[in-house]
Each structure stands twice: as structure tokens, then as C-alpha cells.
């Protein structure tokens, strides 16, 4: 019998009675059969008080505690912050991370994801949405994006996300008109005819550009969280050993002092 997956078990608990949580990131890669396992769980949550309260109470039953991050509160989650927890189960350290506004997923697309996942068990992001989430500053994620592109049934998605010069050349031969239409969205599609070496160089440059874009995004949040980071050691000591629901109230009260709901946009002037 296959071993239980605590992250799938948690997903079922989070979604008892209604859809509140969609699996993303590493566990989604496992469900797409691109990874054997992932040590963390990541979920996109419904941005409403009932969903957040249900998830928090579920975590409390497992004896979870907060890790550094924002409170599981829609005021911060609506600003793109994430909340992080961990607990131990049968000798396994379980890590659980949550967002309601995942990066690089437009709100219009996010609304469609919730509709698409309504009757899926387990609910997890599709290959194209996972590829968007994987545009991080980690080099290894770009290999995952390339493999995800090969799973995508829509040639539009394949052309947008493929990380292989050979795959792009083959797609262009099969879909020349579509490739031309998508070139504004992905400029390197303009140079497919220049050969594999040119496309590979463009793919490398594109990867670096995406990495830098995510680094800029993270800098915004790190800057906004500076006071919160400085206050965290004392806050962490204050909530240590307390039941999660009690710790949550303390965390929210402190975050209202030190953590802004929104991270300011980068100023590129000068």
C-alpha cells in the first residue's frame, strides 16, 4: 500500500464542506508526476474569513506553530504576503505555506482557477499556472517549467512556456501563424528561424530576466518587512508554546504595528 501523503490529507481537511485550498508549487509538481516528493506544502486559499478560519483551526488541531511570515489574515494576504506554519507528525516535519494572491497569476485568471478546480479531487494548479508560479529566482525551477510545457495540451501555452530550443523549433513548424501572433508576448519567438544556438542564447537571457524580476519582487517584500523581521525574535519567544489560535491573536496584534498590508512598489526614478 502506498504511504499516506500528509499534504493530500491536509488538503482534504482544508476542503471539508467546500473548496478553500488549491495545491500549488512542489506538491503540484508531484501531482503532475514531475517530482517524486516535496518536503513542503503550498496552497492557494480562498480570500475570505471563513476559509482562513477553517484552515487555521485545522492547523491548530495538528499542533502547528507559526514560522516567520505574515499572519493568516486576509488583510495581509490580499497584499501578496504569505503565511508559514510547521508541525511534527510521526517524526516528520510538516511545513505548510499559504497565499491568496499568488505571484504572476492575474486576478482574472485566479478567479477562473477557482471555478476550474471546484470539483477536482485533489484540487491542484494546472501545468500552465504552475509554470507561471515557477518563474522564481531559483535556477532549478526553469527545468521544471520546461517539463511542464511538454505536458500542456494547448500549443499556445507550449510556445509561451517551453524552455527547449528544439521543442520551440518543432512547434513553430507546426504552428507558424500562432508563433507569429505570440511573438509580442514572448519576443524570442521572433528568432526561431535563426537556429538553435541563437534561441538557446535567448532562452538563457530570458531566464536571467525572469530571475531578476522575481528578485525585485522579493526585495519589495523584504524592505516592507524590515521592522517585522527585527521584531520577530521577541514575537517568536512570546508565542512559543502557546496554542495556535492564541498565538495567532498575538501575531495579528503585533503585525498591525510592524507589518504593512501592502509592500510598496519599487521606485526606479534616478
N, C-alpha and C positions, 0 to 999 in steps of 0.2 A: 504493500500500500504506500502511495506517495506521501511524504511528510507534509504536515499541515503548514500552510503559509500564513503566518500571523498577520501579514499585511492584507491578505484577502479576507481573513476572519474579521479584522478591524473594519474593512470596507463594508462587510455585511452588517456589522453593528452600527456603523455610522448611518447606514441607509435603511435601518429598520423603520418601516412605515412610509417612507418617502425617499426620493433621491436627494441626498445632501452632499455627497462626496464623489468625485471622479478621480480615479488613479491617474497619476502623471509621472513623468521623469523615469527614474530607474525601474520601478515596478512595472510601468507601462512597457518599457523595453523588454522586460521579462515576458510579459503577456504577448508581445509581438514576436517572441521567440528569437530575440536578438541578444539576449543575455540569459545565463543560467540562473543567476540570483542577483539581488541588490540588497545591500545592507541597510538601506533606509527606505522609509515610505513617504511618498509625496502625494498630496491630494489638492485638488481644486475644490473649494467649498462654495455652497450657496451663500450669498452675501445677505443673510437675514438672521435675526436674533435667535429664532427657534433652532435653525440649523447649527449655529455656533454653540448654543447652549447644550444641545444634544451631543455634539461631538465632545465638548468639554466634559460633560458628565460621563460619557463613555470612557474617556481617558482617565478620569478620576477613579472609576471602578477598577482600572488596571494599575492604579498607584502611580500614575505618570507625574512627572515634575517638569517644570519649565526649564528649557535651555535658553541661552541668550537669544533674544529676538523681541518681537512686538507681542503684546497681549493678543489673545484670540478674541478680538473685539472688532466689529465691522468698521469703526471709525478709522482705525489704522489699516486694516486690511483693504479698505476702499482706496487707500493711498498707495497701494502696491507693496506694503510691508508684508512680512511673513512671520508666522508663529511656529515655535520649535519646542518639541517635547521629547522625553525619553522615559522608558521604564524597563524593568528587567522581567523577563518571563522565561522560566525553565532554563536559567543560565544564559539566556540570550539578551543582549542589549537591543531594545527596540527603539528606533528613532522615528518620529512622526513629525512631518513638516507640512504646513498649510498656507495656502494663499486663496484669495478670492479673485484677484486681478493678476493672472499670470503674465509675465513679461512676453512681449512680442505677439500677444493674442489680442486682436482688436475686440472691443466690447460687442460689436455686431456679431463677430464670429463666435465669441464666448456664449452669447445667447443661443446661437444655433447648436453649439456643442451640448448645452443642457437639454435641448429638445431631442437631439440625436441619441443621447445616452439614456433617455427616460426608461426604456425597457430592456436595457442591456445588463447582463449579469456575468461577470462583474463589469461595471462601467469603467472604461479607460480611454484615454485620448487616442484618436486615430493617428495614422502614420504621419500625415502632413502636419497636424497640430503638434505632435511630439517633435518633429523635425524643427519647427519654429522654436519650441521651448529649448531645444538642444543647441541653439546658437549662442553658446556661452563663451567664456574666455578659457575653456579647457580644450586643449588640442584633441583629446580622445573623443570628444563629443562629435567632431566633424566626420569621423569614420562611422559613427552611429547614424548620422544624418544620411550619409551615402548609402548605407544598407537599408535605411528606411525608404529612401527614394525608390529602391528596387521593389519594394512591397506595394507602392502606390499604384492603384488601378488607373488613375487619370493621368494621361500624358502631360497635361498642363502642370500638375504637381511634380511629375518626374523631371520636367525641364527646369522647374524653379528650384528644386532641391538636390538634384544629382550632384555628386562630388567626383564623378568619373568622366574624364575627357572622352574615353571610348564610348561610354554609355550616351553621353551628350551627342557625339557624332552620329551614333546609330539612331537616336531619337530624332535628330534633325533630318536625317534621310527619310524617315517615315512620316514626319510631320513638319515639312518645311514652312508652310503658311503659319502654323501655330507658333513655331520658333520665332518667326519674324514679328508676330504680334506680341510675343512675350519679351522681346528684347529691351523694351523700355523698362520693364520691371527687373530684368536681370541682364545688364549690358554685355556680359561676357558671351551671351548667345550671338552677338554680332560677329564674333571672330571664330566661330566653329570651323569655317572654311579655311582658316589659316593653318590648320594642322594641330596634332595632339600636343606638341611641345608648347605652342602658344596658349592653348586652352589650359594646359596644366599650370603654366605660369600665372594665368588669370585666376584660376581656382585658388592658388596659393595667396595671391593678393586679396582676393575676395574673403578668404578665411581670416586673414590678418585684419581686414577692415571690420568684419563682424566681431572678432575678438575685442578690438579696440572700442567698438560701440558698446559692448557689454561692460567693459571696464569703466567707461564713462558713466554708464547707468549705476554701477555699483558704487562708484565714487560719490555720486549724489547721496545715496543712502548712508554711506559711511560718514560723510560730513554731517548729515542731518542727525545721525545717531551718536555724535561725539559725546554730548553730555550724558546720554543714556548709557553709553559704554563706560564712562568714568564712574557713573553711579551704580553700575551693575554689581560689582563685588559686594557692596554693602547690601543691595537689594537681595542678591542671591543668598547671603547669610541670613537675612531677615525671613525669607520664605522657606529656607531649608527645613525639612522635616514636617512642614505643615501640610494638611490635606490640600489637594489641588484647588478645590473651589475656594478655600480660604486664601491660598497663595494667589489665586487669580485676582481677587478683590484688592489685595495689597499691591499687586503688579499694576493693575489698572490705575490705581490712585497715584502711584509713583510715575507711571508713564505720562499721565496728564500734566505732570510738572516738567518732565525731561525729554519726552519724545514727541516731536510734531507729527500731526496726522499725515502731512504731505512732505515729501522731500523736494526741496527747491530745484528747479531746472538749472543746468549748468549755464553760467554766463560766459559767452565766448567773445565778448567785447574786448578790444585791445589786443 
